[in-house]
Amino acid sequence: MKRIGIIGVGEIGRAIVEGLYYRGDDAPEVFLSPRGARTAAELSERYQGVRVCPGNQAVVDHSEIVIIAVRRQHRHEALAGLAVADEKIVINVMAGVGNDDLRRTLATEAQLVRAIPLPAIRERRSVTVTCPSHPVTDSFFERLGGALPVADETAFDVFSALTGTLTTHYSYLAALTTWAVGHGIASDDADNYVRGLFQEVGRALSDKNRTLRQLAADHETPKGSNERVRTTWFTPANSEALTQALDGLLADLAG
Ligand SMILES: NC(=O)C1=CN([C@@H]2O[C@H](COP(=O)(O)OP(=O)(O)OC[C@H]3O[C@@H](n4cnc5c(N)ncnc54)[C@H](OP(=O)(O)O)[C@@H]3O)[C@@H](O)[C@H]2O)C=CC1
């Protein structure tokens, strides 16, 4: 695919452009919507093949693949009235917006594919869940770190809910640091130490020979400190609260 359009140039729109140009190898031409203006201008200055269009219709007209990366609540304003020819491919990255919903807004017979690109796509380090599978979009995301096509939008929404847990994880690490600072540890020391601990977790996760439960068991001494925190804090009630939060999110994503 040689011509990619992006409507909505915010965090994820930027990450996709950076991923496409990450190695400078055979990057496609990219056509950006005029909004968000600052990011679009910056990207078009940085990369020779990136241009900012005068409007969203021009993005569609120039592109073979059109990526919709506005927030869910802005989709009507951004998309209503656009003419999308049936031979285009539209990649819908809006969380909680099904392909039926998008088809009503765009009134097109074009192929619509949902995708969950993550910020690490900028370094081609994340796998993108897609639905339905399509050879063009699967190979597009393969190039950007990997594609994981799933059978239907019900499965897609489960993966989408999982991505909603990321900032909780960062906040958990920040809470650990705050606790240590509250006990007199210098903020920088606490911060560096917690980062180091969990970078090690990241490395251990790449060992696919051990299940997640095995990894947990391997790091735990019977009756030791890890077991104590796990069983006194991550209790069945806490685990059930997490399940409920995810079930609630899933219900909202499924609409
Ligand atoms: N951030 C993430 O990690 C992920 C986000 N997503 C999904 O991607 C979408 C974008 O998220 P994110 O990048 O974080 O959000 P941002 O708010 O960073 O970006 C959204 C962009 O849409 C632009 N926009 C608003 N209205 C219009 C319009 N009428 N026409 C064209 N562009 C418009 C905004 O421009 P302006 O600045 O001018 O208002 C803004 O630049 C969301 O639907 C989200 O669910 C999916 C996977 C991961």
The ligand as a Gaussian input file, in Angstrom:
#p B3LYP/6-31G(d) Opt

LIG

0 1
 N       -4.178000       6.579000      22.656000
 C       -4.188000       5.252000      22.551000
 O       -3.347000       4.549000      23.144000
 C       -5.210000       4.560000      21.703000
 C       -6.297000       5.243000      21.164000
 N       -7.210000       4.591000      20.388000
 C       -8.344000       5.308000      19.800000
 O       -7.808000       6.241000      18.892000
 C       -8.635000       7.388000      18.840000
 C       -7.757000       8.601000      19.056000
 O       -7.157000       8.505000      20.328000
 P       -5.976000       9.492000      20.718000
 O       -5.030000       9.582000      19.593000
 O       -5.494000       9.046000      22.046000
 O       -6.797000      10.868000      20.872000
 P       -6.277000      12.357000      20.659000
 O       -7.258000      13.249000      21.342000
 O       -4.840000      12.457000      21.017000
 O       -6.409000      12.566000      19.088000
 C       -7.621000      12.734000      18.455000
 C       -7.393000      13.708000      17.314000
 O       -8.616000      13.828000      16.576000
 C       -8.640000      15.153000      16.080000
 N       -9.977000      15.543000      15.662000
 C      -11.023000      15.965000      16.406000
 N      -12.052000      16.299000      15.614000
 C      -11.650000      16.081000      14.345000
 C      -12.261000      16.261000      13.072000
 N      -13.501000      16.745000      12.951000
 N      -11.561000      15.939000      11.979000
 C      -10.293000      15.461000      12.055000
 N       -9.657000      15.297000      13.244000
 C      -10.331000      15.609000      14.366000
 C       -8.146000      15.972000      17.241000
 O       -7.714000      17.232000      16.734000
 P       -7.612000      18.550000      17.654000
 O       -6.364000      18.342000      18.451000
 O       -7.524000      19.619000      16.632000
 O       -8.864000      18.574000      18.480000
 C       -7.009000      15.111000      17.763000
 O       -5.787000      15.463000      17.176000
 C       -9.713000       7.224000      19.909000
 O      -10.932000       6.857000      19.308000
 C       -9.188000       6.099000      20.780000
 O      -10.243000       5.306000      21.286000
 C       -7.063000       3.263000      20.063000
 C       -6.007000       2.549000      20.545000
 C       -5.037000       3.123000      21.454000

